[in-house]
Amino acid sequence: MKIRLLKVSIASAIALGLATSPYNVNLGEDSISIVQAQENKSSNLVFYSSDKDLDKTLEKAINKKDDDFVEGIKHKVEKSKLNFEKLDDKNNFKKMSSATALAFDINEVRNDSKLINVLKTELQNGKRIYLFGGLTLKEYSELLDVELKVTLQGNQVSKEINLTADITDEKATDDTKKTDDTKHDIVGYTLKDEPVALYTNSISKYNEDESLITNTEQDYLESILKKESVMIDEKTELNQFGFIKKNTASAAQVKRASRYDLTRTVKNISTTVGEYTTQWFLYQELSETDYTYDDFAIQDETYVDAYNGYRAIKMTIKHSFPYSPDEWRKSRPLSDSDGSYSYTLGYPWGISGSFTISAEPNISRTYGTAEDWINWTVTDYNLESSNEYIMTTAWGSTGTLAAIDVNKAVTFKSGIDHTLTGSQYFTPRYDYTTRNQ
């Protein structure tokens, strides 16, 4: 992807910017290969729970027959590539030291200064720390004293931006001056150079009457184990080939090295029926000469997986602008249904490309020029694909705050009319007040 643009990669979540090769990352001005950092292809997850039988419950869950969501987990546990162990005492720091990843309920962490200090140390030592039970990125950052950063890079400009810092702008109201306050069911982060540095997940769990019900520790830990399983696959691919392959056989198990996964999982009681993962990238064009607008574009990528007899039959994606002075310029793809979809934006952004979906789903694009919104509706018998869906939008930003809101939903279906939907909402923001200093 050779473009002379300043690129904000929120798929990084630590201080980095993507180089022209999708398999290298830049830390500040020094480029390193992700491949060189993948020495550990196994995982040892240690978690705490006051439920004395939770480890046995988890073991039973991942050994369920004919459950393709847990199949990868089960295989790696059998091969001793993925291990999990429960702490009965959250102050058993010795057992924590042998882990590669730790998982704690946020409610056990918030008011425990001793545990917080231990988790800070373990994070600095390279472990992945998962907190679950409902928290924002900001709370994670403040509790563990770690800044989630990105590096803006392009046209010889390199600058660190704190993902969890407060943002201000003259066009923003008091309600929009703060950082993203979206609560996630799970937030996981590592300082190591791994295929995914930051992982968030929110779980939509439905009862028999299709009403939402409360998640349990088992739900959180199953999703965490799934993520650990997928990352083992990604590391293996990187070590063997120098990149992560995309093919039909491994589509549900291996995704490319994005370094940030924003996931929504959908469950029917205890059975996972589907999930989808978003990665988004924000671009700024620095050579424009318009004194009213600054040119930005977002590349919004979605991966869809369906499980256990369910199909993903519908996806809606909406890009909208919260500030009326900003001006929508262009969005791709257009309405299409031939299996090959272009997201070329052209001058001045220079973003171009296409994605192919073998099932040839129908993509319908609608928009409102007065309200500045764009909506894609994607439908098919099954939207699951080895490739990602890529939606791009370009706009002119006024003031010094680039802002776009993204609403997304995927519907999964089983049988004749049983459908469950998981929604996602996120708010990319970039305060470019001092971009040229």
Backbone torsions as a table, in degrees:
resi	resn	phi	psi	omega
1	MET	NA	87.7	-174.3
2	LYS	-96.4	100.7	-179.0
3	ILE	-136.2	138.9	179.5
4	ARG	-91.5	67.6	-176.9
5	LEU	-130.4	154.3	169.2
6	LEU	-79.3	125.1	-172.6
7	LYS	-119.6	121.6	174.1
8	VAL	-96.7	109.3	-178.0
9	SER	-99.9	99.9	176.8
10	ILE	-78.8	-1.1	171.1
11	ALA	-81.8	11.6	-178.6
12	SER	-104.9	-53.4	175.7
13	ALA	62.4	5.3	161.7
14	ILE	-133.1	179.5	-174.0
15	ALA	-69.8	95.4	179.3
16	LEU	-160.5	161.4	171.0
17	GLY	-136.9	147.2	-178.1
18	LEU	-76.0	136.1	174.0
19	ALA	-80.9	-179.8	-178.6
20	THR	-64.4	-28.0	172.1
21	SER	-83.7	132.6	-179.9
22	PRO	-72.1	-2.2	-177.7
23	TYR	-111.1	11.1	171.3
24	ASN	-117.9	150.8	173.7
25	VAL	-126.1	151.1	177.5
26	ASN	-107.0	126.1	173.4
27	LEU	-105.8	103.4	-171.5
28	GLY	65.5	-123.6	-179.7
29	GLU	-102.0	-2.2	-177.1
30	ASP	-99.4	125.8	-179.1
31	SER	-95.5	132.4	174.9
32	ILE	-130.1	159.2	177.9
33	SER	-92.2	134.3	176.4
34	ILE	-59.1	-33.2	-175.5
35	VAL	-56.6	-36.8	-175.2
36	GLN	-69.2	-14.7	-173.8
37	ALA	-100.9	6.6	-172.1
38	GLN	-100.7	59.6	-176.3
39	GLU	-82.6	-22.4	-174.3
40	ASN	-110.2	108.8	-176.8
41	LYS	-105.9	22.1	174.7
42	SER	-131.4	165.3	-176.0
43	SER	-136.5	138.9	175.1
44	ASN	-126.1	101.0	-178.5
45	LEU	-92.6	125.1	174.3
46	VAL	-113.6	127.9	-178.8
47	PHE	-131.4	157.2	177.4
48	TYR	-109.1	140.4	173.2
49	SER	-154.3	142.4	174.9
50	SER	-80.9	-9.4	176.0
51	ASP	-78.3	109.0	-173.0
52	LYS	-66.3	-18.1	-177.1
53	ASP	-107.6	8.0	-173.5
54	LEU	-64.2	-35.7	179.3
55	ASP	-64.0	-38.1	177.8
56	LYS	-69.7	-38.1	177.8
57	THR	-63.0	-42.7	178.3
58	LEU	-63.0	-43.5	-179.5
59	GLU	-60.6	-40.7	178.1
60	LYS	-65.9	-39.1	-178.0
61	ALA	-64.7	-42.7	-176.5
62	ILE	-79.7	-6.9	175.6
63	ASN	-101.8	10.4	177.1
64	LYS	-60.4	139.0	177.9
65	LYS	-77.2	146.4	174.0
66	ASP	58.5	34.6	174.3
67	ASP	-115.1	100.6	-173.6
68	ASP	-77.9	-8.6	173.8
69	PHE	-70.5	-40.3	-177.1
70	VAL	-94.2	1.7	-175.5
71	GLU	-58.3	-46.1	179.9
72	GLY	-64.2	-37.3	177.5
73	ILE	-62.7	-49.7	-177.9
74	LYS	-57.4	-44.7	-178.0
75	HIS	-61.6	-42.8	-177.0
76	LYS	-73.9	-33.0	175.1
77	VAL	-63.8	-42.5	179.2
78	GLU	-63.0	-34.1	-178.9
79	LYS	-90.4	5.6	-178.9
80	SER	60.2	24.7	173.9
81	LYS	-87.0	-21.8	179.5
82	LEU	-133.1	118.5	179.5
83	ASN	-122.1	148.8	174.5
84	PHE	-138.2	144.9	-174.6
85	GLU	-143.5	137.4	-178.0
86	LYS	-96.8	136.2	171.9
87	LEU	-89.0	126.9	172.7
88	ASP	-85.2	-24.3	179.5
89	ASP	-123.4	116.8	-177.0
90	LYS	-70.5	-6.0	175.3
91	ASN	-99.5	13.1	176.9
92	ASN	-81.7	75.9	-173.3
93	PHE	-70.3	-24.8	179.5
94	LYS	-63.9	-42.9	179.3
95	LYS	-67.6	-33.2	177.7
96	MET	-62.6	-34.8	-174.2
97	SER	-65.9	-21.2	-179.1
98	SER	-88.6	-2.8	-176.1
99	ALA	-85.4	157.6	167.1
100	THR	-98.7	-19.6	178.8
101	ALA	-145.6	145.5	178.9
102	LEU	-124.6	144.7	-179.9
103	ALA	-134.6	127.4	-179.0
104	PHE	-137.0	145.3	170.6
105	ASP	-67.0	130.9	-178.0
106	ILE	-57.7	-30.7	-179.3
107	ASN	-70.4	-21.4	175.0
108	GLU	-81.9	-18.2	-172.6
109	VAL	-97.6	-38.5	-167.4
110	ARG	-49.4	-45.0	-173.6
111	ASN	-111.3	20.3	-179.1
112	ASP	-113.6	90.6	-174.2
113	SER	-63.6	-34.8	179.3
114	LYS	-64.8	-45.4	179.0
115	LEU	-66.0	-40.7	178.5
116	ILE	-57.4	-44.6	-179.6
117	ASN	-64.1	-37.6	177.4
118	VAL	-65.2	-44.3	-179.7
119	LEU	-65.5	-36.8	175.1
120	LYS	-58.5	-46.6	-179.3
121	THR	-63.7	-44.8	-179.0
122	GLU	-65.4	-34.3	176.2
123	LEU	-64.4	-45.4	178.9
124	GLN	-64.7	-26.3	178.8
125	ASN	-82.1	1.4	174.0
126	GLY	103.6	1.5	178.3
127	LYS	-78.2	155.1	171.4
128	ARG	-89.3	128.1	-178.7
129	ILE	-110.9	118.9	175.6
130	TYR	-102.2	131.0	168.6
131	LEU	-117.8	135.0	-176.6
132	PHE	-133.8	162.2	178.0
133	GLY	112.3	3.5	176.0
134	GLY	110.7	97.1	178.8
135	LEU	-157.6	158.6	176.6
136	THR	-94.8	165.5	173.6
137	LEU	-60.9	-36.4	-179.9
138	LYS	-62.0	-44.3	179.8
139	GLU	-64.8	-41.7	177.2
140	TYR	-57.6	-47.6	-179.1
141	SER	-59.2	-44.7	-176.5
142	GLU	-72.6	-39.8	-179.5
143	LEU	-64.0	-44.1	-174.9
144	LEU	-99.4	7.8	173.7
145	ASP	53.0	50.8	179.9
146	VAL	-135.5	132.4	177.7
147	GLU	-90.3	126.8	175.4
148	LEU	-88.6	108.5	-170.5
149	LYS	-118.0	158.9	169.6
150	VAL	-129.6	158.0	175.4
151	THR	-112.8	127.4	173.9
152	LEU	-84.7	131.1	-176.7
153	GLN	-144.5	138.5	178.8
154	GLY	153.0	147.2	-178.7
155	ASN	50.9	41.1	177.5
156	GLN	67.0	18.6	177.7
157	VAL	-107.1	131.1	175.8
158	SER	-137.4	125.2	-173.7
159	LYS	-152.9	135.9	178.6
160	GLU	-86.7	136.7	176.5
161	ILE	-125.8	130.1	179.4
162	ASN	-81.8	116.7	-177.6
163	LEU	-62.5	-26.8	-175.7
164	THR	-106.8	12.9	178.7
165	ALA	-80.7	153.4	173.0
166	ASP	-66.1	147.8	179.7
167	ILE	-121.4	148.3	179.5
168	THR	-134.8	154.4	176.5
169	ASP	-167.1	148.1	-176.9
170	GLU	-66.0	-21.0	-179.6
171	LYS	-92.9	-2.8	-178.0
172	ALA	-91.9	140.5	174.6
173	THR	-82.0	174.4	179.5
174	ASP	-58.7	-32.3	-177.9
175	ASP	-73.1	-16.1	-176.0
176	THR	-113.7	9.1	-177.6
177	LYS	-85.0	-14.5	-177.1
178	LYS	-94.5	165.6	179.3
179	THR	-68.0	170.5	-179.2
180	ASP	-55.1	124.4	-179.3
181	ASP	-106.1	21.3	178.3
182	THR	-66.2	130.3	176.8
183	LYS	-88.8	135.6	176.3
184	HIS	-111.7	147.6	175.7
185	ASP	-70.0	-33.1	-179.0
186	ILE	-137.3	135.3	168.9
187	VAL	-129.4	124.3	177.0
188	GLY	-126.2	141.8	-174.6
189	TYR	-150.3	147.4	173.9
190	THR	-141.2	151.0	175.6
191	LEU	-90.7	-5.7	-179.8
192	LYS	-75.9	160.5	177.5
193	ASP	-83.1	83.1	-177.9
194	GLU	-114.4	160.9	178.7
195	PRO	-54.1	-34.8	175.7
196	VAL	-126.7	115.8	178.3
197	ALA	-86.2	-42.8	-177.4
198	LEU	-121.2	132.1	-179.3
199	TYR	-132.5	128.2	172.2
200	THR	-125.7	148.8	178.4
201	ASN	-146.7	140.0	170.9
202	SER	-125.9	137.5	-171.1
203	ILE	-113.5	126.0	172.6
204	SER	-100.6	110.1	-175.9
205	LYS	-114.0	123.7	-173.7
206	TYR	-111.4	147.9	174.0
207	ASN	-88.5	-178.3	-179.0
208	GLU	-61.5	-31.3	-179.9
209	ASP	-89.0	12.3	177.6
210	GLU	67.4	22.8	171.5
211	SER	-93.4	149.6	-179.5
212	LEU	-72.8	138.9	178.0
213	ILE	-125.8	164.8	-174.1
214	THR	-73.0	138.8	176.6
215	ASN	-73.7	156.8	178.3
216	THR	-116.3	169.6	175.1
217	GLU	-57.7	-36.3	179.4
218	GLN	-61.8	-41.5	178.3
219	ASP	-59.6	-46.9	-178.7
220	TYR	-62.2	-45.7	-174.6
221	LEU	-72.1	-32.6	173.9
222	GLU	-60.7	-43.4	179.4
223	SER	-66.7	-38.0	177.7
224	ILE	-65.4	-44.2	177.7
225	LEU	-62.9	-37.4	176.8
226	LYS	-61.4	-43.7	-179.8
227	LYS	-64.3	-42.7	177.5
228	GLU	-61.4	-39.2	178.5
229	SER	-62.5	-46.3	180.0
230	VAL	-63.1	-39.9	-178.6
231	MET	-68.4	-30.5	173.2
232	ILE	-62.2	-43.8	177.2
233	ASP	-60.4	-43.2	-178.3
234	GLU	-64.0	-42.7	178.8
235	LYS	-64.1	-40.0	178.8
236	THR	-62.0	-45.4	178.2
237	GLU	-59.9	-44.0	-179.3
238	LEU	-63.5	-40.6	-180.0
239	ASN	-68.6	-36.3	-176.5
240	GLN	-80.0	-38.8	-169.6
241	PHE	-120.9	-11.3	-176.5
242	GLY	81.6	1.5	176.6
243	PHE	-159.0	167.7	177.5
244	ILE	-95.5	119.4	-178.4
245	LYS	-72.4	149.9	171.0
246	LYS	-118.2	113.1	174.8
247	ASN	-151.0	166.1	-172.8
248	THR	-61.3	-38.7	-175.6
249	ALA	-64.5	-34.7	-175.2
250	SER	-108.2	10.9	-172.4
251	ALA	-58.5	-39.5	-176.6
252	ALA	-79.7	-10.4	-175.3
253	GLN	-110.4	-31.6	-171.8
254	VAL	-126.4	128.4	175.3
255	LYS	-124.7	162.1	-173.0
256	ARG	-70.9	166.4	-174.1
257	ALA	-76.6	85.4	-176.1
258	SER	-91.9	-28.0	-179.2
259	ARG	74.7	-5.1	172.0
260	TYR	-147.2	121.1	177.6
261	ASP	-118.6	124.4	175.7
262	LEU	-110.9	103.1	-166.6
263	THR	-113.2	145.9	170.4
264	ARG	-122.6	123.0	178.5
265	THR	-107.4	138.6	180.0
266	VAL	-118.9	129.2	-176.5
267	LYS	-126.8	143.2	169.9
268	ASN	-104.4	98.3	-171.5
269	ILE	57.9	-107.5	-177.5
270	SER	-101.0	-1.3	-176.0
271	THR	-101.3	127.1	176.3
272	THR	-78.9	124.4	-176.9
273	VAL	-102.7	-19.2	179.2
274	GLY	178.4	165.4	172.7
275	GLU	-157.0	156.4	174.2
276	TYR	-139.3	150.3	-174.7
277	THR	-125.4	133.7	178.4
278	THR	-107.9	139.7	166.8
279	GLN	-130.4	132.6	-179.5
280	TRP	-131.4	150.1	-176.6
281	PHE	-131.2	133.9	179.9
282	LEU	-111.8	131.7	-179.3
283	TYR	-116.2	146.5	171.3
284	GLN	-129.0	134.1	177.4
285	GLU	-93.3	120.6	-171.5
286	LEU	-94.0	-13.9	-174.4
287	SER	-93.7	3.0	-179.1
288	GLU	-68.9	155.5	-176.1
289	THR	-120.1	11.9	178.7
290	ASP	-74.4	123.0	-177.0
291	TYR	-83.1	-8.6	179.5
292	THR	-95.9	-40.8	-173.6
293	TYR	-121.2	148.6	168.0
294	ASP	-109.5	133.1	-172.9
295	ASP	-86.4	123.4	177.5
296	PHE	-127.8	160.0	173.8
297	ALA	-149.1	147.0	175.7
298	ILE	-117.0	136.8	171.8
299	GLN	-110.6	114.5	-171.3
300	ASP	-111.9	110.9	-174.3
301	GLU	-110.4	138.0	-178.0
302	THR	-131.6	130.1	173.5
303	TYR	-110.5	134.6	-175.6
304	VAL	-122.0	130.3	175.1
305	ASP	-127.7	139.2	176.1
306	ALA	-122.0	149.3	-174.3
307	TYR	-138.0	158.6	165.5
308	ASN	56.1	48.5	174.4
309	GLY	83.5	2.0	177.7
310	TYR	-96.6	155.3	175.8
311	ARG	-124.6	145.3	172.2
312	ALA	-86.9	114.5	-171.8
313	ILE	-109.0	-16.4	-176.9
314	LYS	-153.3	138.5	173.9
315	MET	-136.1	133.1	174.1
316	THR	-119.3	137.8	178.7
317	ILE	-133.0	126.1	179.9
318	LYS	-124.8	127.5	171.8
319	HIS	-107.5	128.1	179.6
320	SER	-142.1	163.9	-174.0
321	PHE	-117.4	122.3	-174.6
322	PRO	-76.0	-14.3	-176.2
323	TYR	-116.1	121.5	-174.6
324	SER	-61.8	-29.4	179.0
325	PRO	-67.5	-22.3	-179.5
326	ASP	-71.0	153.6	-172.2
327	GLU	-129.1	121.4	175.9
328	TRP	-68.0	136.3	-178.4
329	ARG	-110.6	-52.3	-171.5
330	LYS	-161.2	148.7	175.6
331	SER	-142.6	145.0	177.1
332	ARG	-141.8	150.9	7.7
333	PRO	-81.8	164.4	170.9
334	LEU	-78.2	177.0	175.2
335	SER	-60.9	133.9	-174.2
336	ASP	-164.9	162.8	177.8
337	SER	-156.1	28.5	-176.2
338	ASP	-100.9	4.7	177.2
339	GLY	93.8	-20.0	177.3
340	SER	-120.5	123.4	-170.9
341	TYR	-126.6	130.7	-177.2
342	SER	-97.4	140.5	173.4
343	TYR	-121.1	33.2	179.7
344	THR	-70.8	127.6	178.2
345	LEU	-102.7	-27.6	178.1
346	GLY	76.2	-161.1	-175.8
347	TYR	-68.7	141.1	2.6
348	PRO	-93.5	4.1	-172.0
349	TRP	-78.8	-34.3	179.6
350	GLY	70.3	18.9	179.1
351	ILE	-91.0	125.7	-179.7
352	SER	-149.0	152.4	178.2
353	GLY	161.8	-178.0	178.6
354	SER	-151.1	161.8	173.5
355	PHE	-133.5	147.7	-176.5
356	THR	-116.3	129.4	175.9
357	ILE	-118.7	114.5	-171.1
358	SER	-61.8	-29.6	-178.9
359	ALA	-74.0	-9.7	180.0
360	GLU	55.1	57.0	179.3
361	PRO	-66.3	157.7	176.5
362	ASN	-86.3	124.3	176.2
363	ILE	-111.2	119.4	179.2
364	SER	-114.0	123.2	179.5
365	ARG	-109.2	129.6	173.8
366	THR	-125.6	160.7	-178.3
367	TYR	-156.4	160.6	175.5
368	GLY	-125.1	111.7	-176.3
369	THR	-72.3	-33.3	-179.6
370	ALA	-71.4	-41.9	-177.7
371	GLU	-91.7	-8.2	-180.0
372	ASP	58.4	66.0	172.8
373	TRP	-138.9	153.8	179.3
374	ILE	-134.0	134.3	-177.9
375	ASN	-131.4	129.9	172.9
376	TRP	-110.5	134.9	172.1
377	THR	-118.0	120.8	-177.2
378	VAL	-113.5	124.9	-178.0
379	THR	-133.0	147.1	176.4
380	ASP	-173.4	173.0	175.3
381	TYR	-62.0	-41.4	175.7
382	ASN	-151.3	117.0	-176.4
383	LEU	-83.5	-6.3	179.8
384	GLU	-59.3	136.8	-174.2
385	SER	-152.0	154.4	175.3
386	SER	-76.2	-14.0	177.7
387	ASN	-108.2	164.9	178.5
388	GLU	-91.4	152.2	169.6
389	TYR	-87.2	130.2	-175.2
390	ILE	-122.8	115.9	176.7
391	MET	-114.2	130.2	-179.1
392	THR	-123.2	144.3	177.9
393	THR	-138.9	135.4	177.0
394	ALA	-116.4	145.1	179.9
395	TRP	-152.0	163.9	173.5
396	GLY	-100.0	124.5	-177.6
397	SER	-102.7	132.9	175.2
398	THR	-96.0	164.9	179.1
399	GLY	68.7	-139.0	-177.6
400	THR	-133.9	21.3	178.6
401	LEU	-128.1	113.1	173.4
402	ALA	-83.5	126.0	-174.0
403	ALA	-144.8	134.3	174.6
404	ILE	-147.6	142.0	177.6
405	ASP	-106.3	139.7	-178.8
406	VAL	-125.4	122.6	173.4
407	ASN	-112.9	135.3	-175.4
408	LYS	-143.6	144.4	176.4
409	ALA	-149.7	141.4	175.5
410	VAL	-127.4	133.0	179.7
411	THR	-106.7	130.0	178.8
412	PHE	-110.9	141.6	-173.7
413	LYS	-130.0	144.2	173.8
414	SER	-136.3	139.5	179.5
415	GLY	69.0	-147.1	-174.5
416	ILE	-81.0	-45.5	-172.4
417	ASP	-145.0	15.9	-179.8
418	HIS	-87.6	112.1	-177.4
419	THR	-127.3	143.9	176.3
420	LEU	-134.0	139.7	-174.8
421	THR	-125.2	138.4	173.8
422	GLY	-118.6	128.5	-176.5
423	SER	-108.9	155.5	-178.7
424	GLN	-138.6	140.7	177.9
425	TYR	-141.2	127.9	176.1
426	PHE	-145.3	159.5	-167.8
427	THR	-132.1	80.5	177.1
428	PRO	-57.6	129.9	179.2
429	ARG	-137.5	140.2	174.7
430	TYR	-142.0	115.6	177.2
431	ASP	-87.4	106.8	-177.2
432	TYR	-105.5	36.7	-179.7
433	THR	-56.4	-43.4	-175.2
434	THR	-112.4	32.2	-172.7
435	ARG	-61.8	-28.2	-175.1
436	ASN	-105.2	9.0	-179.8
437	GLN	-88.8	NA	NA
